[in-house]
Amino acid sequence: MFQMISMRQLEGILDRGGNFTLLDVREREEYENGHLRGAVSIPLDELEARAREIPGDRPVIIYCAYGSHSMMAARLLDRMGYRAVNTVGGLASYRGKYFSETI
């Protein structure tokens, strides 16, 4: 079963740093319009085919726009043996210091 955290908890994790993969599962255009610094972009519909690109030796913290796609991604990665962590609420509820907006 995968873990669930809030965006506030994610910000604390990002403050502390550590060995994890931050995964944005939104569409590429959404990612290009703004994302969390350090995030890797793999859209949900490409995730199963591209999962090998994600290191399996560390937790994968997943986010999307509102939380539903990241939950689906967390379920998929959990079934594949990854230590998946879903963020509740997604970027819709976060515009903190780690948000990078592309202009």
C-alpha positions as CSV (number, residue, x, y, z in Angstrom):
1,M,0.0,0.0,0.0
2,F,1.3,3.4,-0.9
3,Q,1.7,6.3,1.5
4,M,-0.2,9.6,1.2
5,I,1.1,13.1,2.2
6,S,-0.2,16.6,1.9
7,M,1.5,19.3,-0.2
8,R,2.6,20.9,3.0
9,Q,4.3,17.7,4.1
10,L,5.9,17.5,0.6
11,E,7.4,21.0,1.1
12,G,9.0,19.8,4.3
13,I,10.5,16.8,2.6
14,L,11.8,19.1,-0.2
15,D,13.3,21.4,2.5
16,R,15.2,18.5,4.1
17,G,16.3,17.0,0.8
18,G,17.1,13.3,0.6
19,N,17.1,10.4,-1.8
20,F,13.8,10.3,-3.6
21,T,12.4,10.8,-7.0
22,L,9.8,13.6,-7.5
23,L,7.4,12.6,-10.3
24,D,5.0,14.9,-12.1
25,V,2.4,12.8,-13.9
26,R,0.5,15.7,-15.6
27,E,0.5,16.2,-19.4
28,R,3.8,17.6,-20.7
29,E,2.2,21.0,-21.6
30,E,1.0,21.4,-18.0
31,Y,4.5,20.6,-16.7
32,E,6.0,23.1,-19.1
33,N,3.6,25.8,-17.7
34,G,4.8,25.2,-14.2
35,H,6.1,22.4,-11.9
36,L,7.9,21.7,-8.7
37,R,11.7,22.2,-9.0
38,G,13.5,19.0,-9.5
39,A,10.5,17.0,-10.7
40,V,10.7,14.5,-13.5
41,S,7.9,14.6,-16.0
42,I,6.3,11.3,-17.1
43,P,2.6,11.8,-18.0
44,L,0.2,9.2,-16.5
45,D,-0.7,7.7,-19.9
46,E,3.1,7.0,-20.5
47,L,3.9,5.8,-17.0
48,E,3.6,2.0,-17.4
49,A,5.7,2.0,-20.6
50,R,8.4,4.4,-19.1
51,A,8.5,3.1,-15.5
52,R,12.0,1.7,-16.1
53,E,13.2,5.3,-16.2
54,I,12.3,5.7,-12.5
55,P,15.0,4.5,-10.0
56,G,13.6,1.6,-7.9
57,D,16.0,2.1,-5.0
58,R,14.3,5.1,-3.5
59,P,10.8,6.4,-2.8
60,V,8.8,8.0,-5.6
61,I,6.8,11.0,-4.6
62,I,4.1,11.6,-7.1
63,Y,2.0,14.7,-7.8
64,C,-0.5,16.0,-10.4
65,A,-2.9,18.9,-10.7
66,Y,-5.5,17.9,-8.2
67,G,-4.5,14.5,-6.8
68,S,-6.6,11.9,-8.8
69,H,-4.0,11.1,-11.5
70,S,-1.2,10.9,-8.9
71,M,-3.3,8.4,-6.9
72,M,-3.7,6.3,-10.0
73,A,0.1,6.5,-10.7
74,A,0.8,5.6,-7.0
75,R,-1.4,2.5,-7.3
76,L,0.4,1.4,-10.5
77,L,3.9,2.0,-9.2
78,D,3.0,0.3,-5.9
79,R,1.9,-2.8,-7.9
80,M,5.1,-2.7,-9.8
81,G,7.2,-2.8,-6.6
82,Y,8.1,0.9,-6.2
83,R,7.8,2.7,-2.8
84,A,5.1,5.2,-4.0
85,V,4.0,8.3,-2.1
86,N,1.0,10.2,-3.3
87,T,0.5,13.9,-2.7
88,V,-3.1,14.9,-1.8
89,G,-4.5,18.0,-3.5
90,G,-1.8,18.4,-6.1
91,L,-0.5,21.6,-7.5
92,A,-4.0,23.2,-7.4
93,S,-3.3,23.6,-3.6
94,Y,0.3,24.7,-3.8
95,R,2.2,27.7,-5.0
96,G,5.0,27.7,-2.5
97,K,8.7,28.2,-2.8
98,Y,9.3,25.1,-4.9
99,F,6.8,26.0,-7.6
100,S,8.7,26.9,-10.8
101,E,6.5,28.8,-13.3
102,T,7.7,28.9,-16.9
103,I,7.0,32.2,-18.7
